[in-house]
Amino acid sequence: MLVFSTLKKIRQIFTESYKSIHFIPWIISILIFVIFFLIKNDAIIKNITDNYLEILNAISILSTFFLFGMENIDFKKMLKKLSVQRKTKGIFITEGTSLINTYYSFLLIQVFLISVQYLLFLFSIYFVFLLILTIMYMIIGFLFVILSWHGFLELDNH
């Protein structure tokens, strides 16, 4: 029962979030991946596969800054300021709830991508596209949190 309620909550987080922001890391990752394989530089590919675990560990450590950024956001204040409701799939939710769910959807995707890559690494599978996608989610998620955090600080100052 706990598993089903957790899966239901995860589905709710994704359905009540801003989905269009998730296109940005996917599009950038696909472009980088295509450019990366059009170049076909064997030295770069060998360097990535030789240092795959170090790169993955660095991504894991750097993604904690996303959590540190989320820690500085006052979610109660965000819910109060963004109280305009919008309709999503037949239900009304506030913009603050959508924004908070977007943060958590980025967090869940980062944890999922990193976990999958560690599992693949156990079987000596190097999935470069997932590595690029994880880096993009980390960077864009971090920028998203920092920009909204500073935006709410500026709203408080005025």
C-alpha positions as CSV (number, residue, x, y, z in Angstrom):
1,M,0.0,0.0,0.0
2,L,2.9,2.4,0.8
3,V,4.4,1.7,-2.6
4,F,1.2,2.6,-4.4
5,S,0.6,5.8,-2.4
6,T,4.2,6.8,-3.1
7,L,3.9,6.1,-6.9
8,K,0.6,8.1,-6.8
9,K,2.3,11.0,-5.2
10,I,5.2,10.9,-7.7
11,R,2.6,10.9,-10.6
12,Q,0.8,13.8,-8.9
13,I,4.1,15.8,-8.6
14,F,4.7,15.4,-12.4
15,T,1.1,16.1,-13.5
16,E,0.8,19.3,-11.3
17,S,4.2,20.7,-12.3
18,Y,5.3,23.0,-15.2
19,K,6.1,20.3,-17.8
20,S,7.5,22.7,-20.5
21,I,10.7,23.4,-18.5
22,H,11.6,19.7,-18.8
23,F,12.0,20.1,-22.6
24,I,15.0,22.4,-22.1
25,P,17.4,19.7,-20.8
26,W,16.2,17.1,-23.3
27,I,16.6,19.4,-26.3
28,I,20.1,20.6,-25.2
29,S,21.2,17.0,-24.4
30,I,20.1,15.7,-27.8
31,L,21.9,18.6,-29.5
32,I,25.1,18.0,-27.5
33,F,24.8,14.2,-28.1
34,V,24.4,14.7,-31.9
35,I,27.2,17.2,-32.1
36,F,29.4,14.9,-29.9
37,F,28.9,11.9,-32.3
38,L,29.2,14.0,-35.5
39,I,32.7,15.0,-34.4
40,K,33.7,11.3,-33.7
41,N,36.8,12.1,-31.8
42,D,38.0,8.8,-30.4
43,A,40.2,10.5,-27.8
44,I,37.2,12.3,-26.3
45,I,35.1,9.1,-26.2
46,K,38.0,7.2,-24.6
47,N,38.5,9.9,-22.0
48,I,34.8,9.9,-21.1
49,T,34.6,6.1,-20.8
50,D,37.8,5.9,-18.9
51,N,36.7,8.5,-16.4
52,Y,33.0,7.7,-16.4
53,L,32.8,6.9,-12.7
54,E,34.7,10.0,-11.7
55,I,32.4,12.1,-13.9
56,L,29.3,10.4,-12.4
57,N,30.6,10.9,-8.8
58,A,31.2,14.6,-9.6
59,I,27.7,15.0,-10.9
60,S,26.3,13.3,-7.8
61,I,28.3,15.7,-5.5
62,L,27.4,18.8,-7.5
63,S,23.7,17.9,-7.6
64,T,23.6,18.3,-3.8
65,F,23.9,22.0,-4.5
66,F,20.4,21.7,-6.0
67,L,19.2,20.6,-2.5
68,F,21.1,23.4,-0.8
69,G,19.4,25.9,-3.1
70,M,16.0,24.4,-2.4
71,E,16.7,24.6,1.3
72,N,16.9,28.4,1.0
73,I,13.5,28.8,-0.6
74,D,10.7,29.8,1.6
75,F,7.9,27.5,0.3
76,K,5.2,29.0,2.5
77,K,5.9,32.5,1.3
78,M,5.9,31.2,-2.3
79,L,2.5,29.5,-1.8
80,K,1.1,32.8,-0.4
81,K,2.5,35.0,-3.2
82,L,1.6,32.7,-6.1
83,S,-2.0,31.9,-5.1
84,V,-3.5,32.3,-8.6
85,Q,-5.2,29.1,-9.5
86,R,-5.0,27.4,-12.9
87,K,-6.8,24.4,-14.2
88,T,-4.7,21.2,-14.9
89,K,-6.4,18.0,-16.1
90,G,-9.7,18.9,-14.4
91,I,-8.4,20.1,-11.1
92,F,-7.5,23.6,-9.9
93,I,-4.0,24.1,-8.4
94,T,-2.1,27.3,-7.5
95,E,0.9,28.5,-9.4
96,G,3.0,28.1,-6.2
97,T,2.1,24.4,-6.0
98,S,3.0,24.0,-9.6
99,L,6.4,25.7,-9.0
100,I,7.1,23.6,-6.0
101,N,6.2,20.4,-7.8
102,T,8.5,21.4,-10.6
103,Y,11.4,21.7,-8.1
104,Y,10.6,18.2,-6.8
105,S,10.2,16.8,-10.3
106,F,13.7,18.0,-11.2
107,L,15.0,16.4,-8.0
108,L,13.3,13.1,-8.6
109,I,14.6,13.0,-12.2
110,Q,18.1,13.8,-11.1
111,V,18.0,11.0,-8.5
112,F,16.5,8.6,-11.0
113,L,19.1,9.4,-13.7
114,I,22.1,9.1,-11.3
115,S,20.8,5.8,-9.9
116,V,20.2,4.3,-13.3
117,Q,23.7,5.2,-14.4
118,Y,25.3,3.7,-11.3
119,L,23.3,0.5,-11.9
120,L,24.4,0.5,-15.6
121,F,28.0,1.1,-14.5
122,L,27.9,-2.1,-12.4
123,F,27.5,-4.0,-15.6
124,S,30.1,-1.9,-17.4
125,I,27.5,-0.1,-19.6
126,Y,28.5,3.5,-20.3
127,F,25.5,5.5,-21.5
128,V,26.9,8.9,-22.6
129,F,23.5,10.3,-23.5
130,L,22.2,9.7,-19.9
131,L,25.4,11.3,-18.6
132,I,24.8,14.4,-20.7
133,L,21.1,14.5,-19.7
134,T,22.0,14.3,-16.1
135,I,24.5,17.2,-16.4
136,M,21.8,19.3,-18.2
137,Y,19.2,18.5,-15.5
138,M,21.7,19.4,-12.8
139,I,22.7,22.7,-14.4
140,I,19.2,23.8,-15.5
141,G,17.6,22.7,-12.2
142,F,20.3,24.5,-10.2
143,L,19.8,27.7,-12.3
144,F,16.0,27.3,-12.0
145,V,16.2,27.1,-8.2
146,I,18.8,30.0,-7.8
147,L,16.9,32.3,-10.2
148,S,13.6,31.8,-8.5
149,W,15.2,32.0,-5.0
150,H,16.7,35.4,-5.9
151,G,13.5,36.5,-7.6
152,F,11.6,35.9,-4.4
153,L,14.3,37.8,-2.4
154,E,13.9,40.7,-4.8
155,L,10.1,40.6,-4.4
156,D,10.5,40.8,-0.6
157,N,12.8,43.9,-0.9
158,H,10.2,45.9,-2.9
